Amino acid sequence: MAEHQYTVVSLFSGAMGLDLGLEQTGRFKLCACVEQEPSFCDTIRLNQSRGRLSNDLKIFQRDITKLQPEEILAATGLEPGELDLLSGGPPCQSFSTAGRRGTVQDPRGTLLWDYLRFIRALRPKFFLIENVRGLLSAALRHRQIALRPEKGGPALEPDEEPGSVVRMFAGDLQNLPDAKYHMDCFEVNAVNYGAPQLRERALFIGNRYNMVVDFPDPTHGPPDRSEFQGNLSFDPECIRPLAPWRTLRDAIGGLREDYPVLMDFSPRKKRYLSMVPEGSNWRSLPIDIQKESMGVAWHAKGGRSGWWRRLSFDLPCPTLVTMPNHAGTALCHPLEVRALTLREYALIQEFPPEWEFCGTPSEQYAQVGNAVPVRLGSLAGRLIAAELDRLAGRSWTPDGKAPDSYRIIYVQSHVRTRQWFKNGETFVWADGDEKNPEYAKAKTRRRVRALEGRR
């Protein structure tokens, strides 16, 4: 007998990476999705017309700030409290640690509270929010580094403190008048679960049944797994092997394309990249060429690993960005002097091979680069479906007393590959001699802390 399917409404749906992951579990039926960008909605409609999404799916091409939750209820036939799962990832640029952080001073930051508005109106049994890990440390009001206390400035105000965005969101969530939600926040990395990409994300899972949930331990690790085999709860009795991290070769090694969608490097950029061996970056260039090609960036103290970066087939892919052809965040093919194609992007994010994208090349790349790795959607979906099954089995009776606090759980999300450069050569684990670099050992594998500020 087929397992019961739970209802989902998706906000900020994008190219549907999170939604596809949920649907791949076979446990969820997507009832409605909300997305503002026309090309993104064209992608959703095209794949629906090709039979890859349900014909019953209601697509709202709307600015969510102007959309009333009651319109979703009317279109889906749901009543408040009936929806099983509300999911989505509010735009994350204002919370990202890459570049200038505007936090909620950026209008996009307030979209997190629009998500909260839908929680209040729809009263879903569970909700799932996906975002950049930087959201967990984001402040409501950003103070320039030069004006901070460590630089001689006055003490930070409460709304300038790291983490004040999530603390306020947690307080507002707890103060909803019609339903009390418990929330667990997980810092994870997609590569630890079989994705061929290093991608740190924050997953917020909430429910109105006092249930404490836990994200699964990693299933994948470095090829030398001796340091990563222990259970992440530090139980010496529980030892299990980890599969090796999947690599860029696993994702795109066999791909052949006749007419790729490609936003390529300029001839000037290709001249420098042609001098860089597989797996290396600007460090493999002669000093004079480094200075010539990088300008003032050559004198920076950090943040330069993406300059003139040529990827390695033997490593997981770095985090995909919305544009593969920028000099400072280059995503150059390991063997060819070109940027990754759109289809390569999609396979790294683990979109289905048949999934199609609409819009200009830059719009298509943005859809994939901003997407949630499909695998993380599947993992979260299986976890939530199991908890919904448990609740259904006891007639939706909540757990006892509400937990004392929300939780933030770090699950070995900080992963960095170690590459060794000498005399213009790049060494990775496969080189196999004393020159071979190792991955940094995990100092903390799982850490749980209470989320302060709950009211």
C-alpha positions in Angstrom: 0.0 0.0 0.0 1.3 3.4 -0.9 2.4 5.6 1.9 0.3 8.7 2.8 1.3 11.9 1.0 1.5 15.1 3.0 0.5 18.5 1.7 3.1 21.2 1.0 2.9 24.9 0.2 6.2 26.4 -1.1 7.2 30.1 -0.7 10.1 31.7 -2.5 10.1 28.6 -4.8 12.8 29.7 -7.2 13.7 26.9 -9.6 12.2 24.4 -7.1 15.4 22.7 -5.8 13.9 22.3 -2.3 10.5 21.3 -3.7 11.9 18.6 -6.0 13.8 17.2 -3.0 10.6 16.9 -1.0 8.8 15.3 -3.9 11.6 12.8 -4.5 10.8 11.3 -1.1 7.4 10.2 -2.5 5.8 11.5 0.8 4.8 15.0 -0.2 2.3 16.6 -2.6 3.1 20.2 -3.6 -0.2 22.1 -3.6 0.9 25.6 -4.3 4.1 27.6 -4.9 4.8 31.3 -4.7 7.6 33.0 -6.8 7.9 36.5 -8.0 10.5 36.3 -10.8 8.9 35.8 -14.2 11.6 33.6 -15.6 11.6 31.4 -12.5 7.8 31.0 -12.9 8.2 30.2 -16.6 10.6 27.4 -15.5 7.9 26.0 -13.1 5.2 26.2 -15.7 7.3 24.6 -18.5 8.2 21.6 -16.3 4.5 21.3 -15.2 3.4 21.3 -18.9 6.0 18.5 -19.5 4.4 16.4 -16.8 7.2 16.8 -14.2 4.9 18.5 -11.8 1.3 17.9 -10.9 -1.3 19.5 -13.0 -3.1 20.4 -9.7 -0.2 22.6 -8.6 -1.3 26.2 -8.1 1.4 28.7 -9.3 1.3 32.2 -7.8 3.6 34.6 -9.7 3.3 37.3 -7.1 5.2 39.6 -4.8 4.8 37.8 -1.5 4.6 41.1 0.4 1.3 41.8 -1.5 -0.1 38.2 -1.3 -2.6 37.3 1.3 -2.3 33.8 2.8 -6.1 33.4 2.5 -5.6 33.3 -1.3 -3.5 30.2 -0.9 -6.1 28.6 1.3 -8.9 29.4 -1.2 -6.9 28.0 -4.1 -5.9 24.8 -2.4 -9.1 24.1 -0.4 -7.2 23.9 2.8 -8.3 25.4 6.2 -6.0 26.9 8.7 -4.2 24.1 10.6 -4.7 21.5 7.9 -1.5 22.2 5.9 1.2 19.6 6.7 4.3 21.5 5.7 5.1 25.1 4.8 8.5 25.3 3.1 10.8 27.9 1.5 14.0 29.9 1.5 13.6 33.7 1.7 16.2 35.5 -0.5 19.5 35.2 1.4 21.8 37.8 -0.1 21.3 40.3 2.7 22.4 37.6 5.2 25.3 36.2 3.3 28.9 36.5 4.7 30.1 36.9 1.1 30.2 40.6 0.4 28.5 43.4 2.3 25.9 42.3 4.8 23.0 44.6 5.0 20.8 42.2 7.1 17.3 43.5 7.7 18.3 47.0 6.6 18.1 45.4 3.1 14.4 45.1 2.2 15.0 41.4 1.3 15.8 40.7 5.0 12.2 41.5 6.0 10.9 38.6 3.8 11.7 36.4 6.7 8.9 38.1 8.5 6.6 37.6 5.5 7.3 33.9 5.9 6.3 34.3 9.6 3.1 36.0 8.4 2.2 32.8 6.4 3.0 30.6 9.4 0.6 32.6 11.5 -2.2 32.5 8.9 -1.8 28.9 7.6 -0.8 27.3 10.9 1.1 24.4 9.3 1.9 21.3 11.3 5.5 21.7 10.3 7.6 24.4 8.6 10.9 24.3 6.9 13.1 27.3 6.2 16.3 27.0 4.2 18.9 29.8 4.2 22.6 30.7 4.1 24.4 29.8 7.3 25.2 33.5 7.8 21.6 34.1 8.8 22.5 32.5 12.2 25.0 35.2 12.9 23.3 38.1 11.2 22.5 41.3 13.1 19.3 43.3 12.8 21.4 46.4 12.4 24.8 46.2 10.8 27.7 48.2 12.2 30.8 48.7 10.1 33.8 46.8 11.2 35.9 50.0 11.6 33.3 51.3 14.2 33.0 48.1 16.3 34.2 47.9 19.9 37.4 45.9 19.1 38.3 48.9 16.8 37.7 51.4 19.6 34.0 52.0 19.0 31.2 51.9 21.7 29.6 48.7 22.8 27.2 47.1 20.4 23.5 47.8 20.9 21.3 44.7 21.3 20.1 44.9 17.7 23.7 45.1 16.5 24.7 41.9 18.3 25.5 38.8 16.1 22.5 36.5 16.0 19.9 39.2 16.8 17.9 38.5 13.6 17.3 34.9 14.6 16.6 35.8 18.2 14.0 38.3 17.2 12.4 35.8 14.7 12.4 33.1 17.5 10.7 35.5 19.9 8.1 36.5 17.4 7.5 32.9 16.4 6.9 32.0 20.1 4.5 34.9 20.5 2.1 33.8 17.7 -1.4 34.0 19.2 -3.0 30.8 17.8 -0.2 28.2 17.8 3.1 27.7 19.7 5.9 26.4 17.6 9.1 24.7 18.7 12.0 25.3 16.3 15.4 23.5 15.7 18.0 25.1 13.6 20.7 23.0 11.9 24.0 24.1 10.4 24.8 21.4 7.7 27.0 20.9 4.6 25.5 19.2 1.6 28.8 17.5 0.8 28.5 15.4 4.0 25.3 13.8 2.7 26.4 12.8 -0.8 26.1 16.1 -2.8 29.1 16.7 -5.1 29.4 20.3 -3.8 30.6 22.1 -0.7 27.6 24.1 0.4 26.9 25.2 3.9 23.3 25.9 4.7 21.0 26.6 7.7 17.8 24.6 8.0 15.1 25.7 10.4 12.5 23.0 11.2 9.5 24.0 13.3 6.4 22.2 14.5 3.4 23.0 16.7 3.5 19.6 18.6 6.4 20.3 21.0 8.5 17.8 19.1 12.3 18.0 19.2 13.8 16.8 15.9 17.3 16.0 14.9 19.0 16.1 11.5 20.8 12.9 10.6 24.5 12.4 11.0 26.6 12.8 7.9 26.8 9.8 5.6 29.8 10.9 3.6 33.3 12.0 4.5 36.9 12.4 3.2 38.5 9.4 1.5 40.6 8.8 4.6 37.7 8.3 6.9 39.5 7.2 10.0 38.9 10.5 11.7 35.3 10.8 10.7 33.8 7.4 11.4 32.7 8.0 14.9 29.1 8.8 15.7 28.7 12.5 15.9 27.3 12.3 19.4 30.7 11.0 20.5 29.4 7.5 21.3 32.5 5.3 21.1 30.3 2.2 20.9 28.7 3.4 17.7 31.1 3.3 14.8 29.9 3.3 11.2 31.7 3.7 7.9 31.2 6.8 5.8 31.0 6.7 2.0 33.7 9.0 0.4 32.6 12.5 -0.6 31.3 12.6 -4.1 33.4 14.6 -6.5 33.0 16.9 -9.5 33.8 13.9 -11.7 30.9 12.0 -10.2 28.6 14.8 -11.1 29.7 15.9 -14.6 32.6 13.6 -15.7 30.5 11.8 -18.4 28.5 14.8 -19.6 28.7 15.6 -23.3 26.8 18.7 -24.7 26.4 19.8 -28.3 24.8 23.2 -27.6 25.4 24.2 -24.0 24.1 27.2 -22.3 27.3 28.9 -21.3 28.3 32.3 -19.7 31.9 32.1 -20.5 35.1 33.9 -19.5 36.3 36.9 -21.5 39.5 36.4 -23.7 41.5 38.3 -21.1 40.3 36.0 -18.3 40.9 32.9 -20.4 44.5 34.0 -21.0 45.2 33.8 -17.2 43.2 30.7 -16.6 45.0 28.8 -19.4 48.2 29.1 -17.3 46.5 27.5 -14.2 46.6 23.7 -13.8 43.7 21.6 -12.7 42.8 22.2 -9.1 44.8 25.3 -8.6 44.2 29.1 -8.7 46.2 32.3 -8.9 48.9 30.9 -6.7 50.2 28.9 -9.6 50.9 32.0 -11.7 54.2 33.8 -11.7 54.3 36.6 -9.2 54.3 39.3 -11.9 51.3 37.8 -13.6 49.5 37.5 -10.2 49.9 41.2 -9.6 49.1 42.2 -13.2 45.9 40.1 -13.3 44.5 40.7 -9.8 45.3 44.4 -9.2 44.6 45.6 -5.7 43.0 42.2 -4.8 46.6 40.7 -4.8 47.3 42.7 -1.6 44.2 41.5 0.2 44.7 39.3 3.3 42.0 36.7 2.6 39.1 35.8 0.4 41.3 35.1 -2.7 40.9 31.4 -3.2 38.4 31.9 -6.0 40.7 34.1 -8.1 41.6 32.3 -11.4 40.3 29.0 -9.9 40.4 25.9 -12.1 38.3 23.1 -10.5 39.5 19.6 -9.8 37.7 16.5 -10.9 39.0 14.7 -7.8 37.4 17.1 -5.3 33.9 18.1 -4.5 32.9 21.3 -6.3 33.1 24.6 -4.4 29.8 26.3 -3.7 28.1 27.4 -6.9 27.5 31.1 -7.3 25.0 32.8 -9.6 27.7 33.7 -12.1 30.5 31.2 -12.9 32.7 33.6 -14.9 33.7 36.3 -12.4 37.5 36.5 -12.0 37.3 36.4 -8.1 34.9 33.5 -7.9 35.9 31.6 -11.0 34.4 28.2 -11.7 36.6 27.0 -14.6 36.3 23.5 -16.0 39.1 21.2 -14.8 40.3 20.4 -18.3 38.9 23.0 -20.7 39.4 26.8 -20.5 35.8 27.7 -20.0 33.2 28.2 -17.3 30.9 25.5 -16.1 27.9 25.2 -18.3 24.3 25.6 -17.1 23.7 21.8 -17.4 26.9 21.1 -15.3 25.6 23.6 -12.7 22.2 21.7 -12.6 23.9 18.3 -12.2 26.1 19.6 -9.4 22.9 20.8 -7.6 21.4 17.4 -8.5 18.4 18.7 -10.5 16.8 15.8 -12.5 18.6 15.5 -15.9 15.4 16.3 -17.7 14.6 19.5 -15.8 14.4 22.5 -18.0 15.1 26.2 -17.3 13.7 29.3 -18.9 14.9 32.9 -19.3 18.2 34.5 -20.4 21.4 32.6 -19.7 22.1 34.9 -16.7 18.5 34.2 -15.4 19.0 30.5 -15.8 22.3 30.5 -14.0 20.8 32.5 -11.2 18.0 30.0 -10.8 20.4 27.1 -10.4 23.1 29.0 -8.4 20.5 30.2 -5.9 18.7 26.9 -5.6 18.7 24.6 -2.5 20.6 21.4 -3.3 17.9 18.9 -4.1 19.5 16.3 -1.8 19.0 18.6 1.2 15.3 18.8 0.4 15.1 15.1 0.3 16.9 14.7 3.6 14.7 17.2 5.3 11.6 15.7 3.7 12.3 12.2 5.0 12.9 13.5 8.5 9.7 15.6 8.5 7.6 12.8 7.0 8.8 10.4 9.7 7.8 12.8 12.4 4.4 13.4 10.7 3.9 9.6 10.6 4.6 9.4 14.3 2.1 12.1 15.1 -0.6 10.6 12.8 -0.1 7.3 14.6 -1.0 8.8 17.9 -3.9 11.0 16.5 -1.9 14.2 16.4 -1.4 14.3 20.2 1.5 16.7 21.0 4.5 15.7 23.0 4.3 16.7 26.7 5.7 19.9 28.0 7.1 22.3 25.4 10.9 22.3 25.3 12.6 24.9 27.4 14.3 26.6 24.4 14.8 26.5 20.7 18.0 24.9 19.6 20.8 25.6 17.1 22.6 22.4 16.2 26.0 22.5 14.4 26.5 19.3 12.4 30.0 19.4 11.1 29.1 22.0 8.5 32.5 23.7 8.3 34.4 21.7 5.7 37.4 22.9 3.8 39.4 21.0 1.3 43.2 21.2 1.7 45.2 21.7 -1.4 48.9 22.1 -1.5 50.7 24.3 -4.1 54.4 24.2 -4.8 56.3 25.5 -7.9 53.1 25.9 -9.8 51.8 22.4 -9.1 48.7 21.4 -7.2 48.5 18.3 -5.1 45.3 16.6 -3.8 44.6 13.4 -1.9 45.1 11.2 -5.0 48.8 12.0 -5.3 49.5 9.6 -2.4 52.9 10.6 -1.1 54.2 12.7 1.8 53.3 15.8 -0.2 49.7 14.8 -0.2 47.6 17.2 1.8 45.0 16.0 4.2 41.6 17.4 5.1 41.5 19.4 8.4 40.3 17.2 11.2 37.0 18.2 12.5 37.4 20.0 15.9 33.7 19.9 16.6 31.4 17.3 15.0 28.0 18.1 16.6 27.3 20.9 19.0 24.0 21.9 20.5 23.2 25.3 22.0 20.1 27.0 23.2 18.8 29.9 21.1 18.7 32.9 23.4 16.0 35.4 23.2 12.9 33.2 23.2 10.1 34.9 24.9 
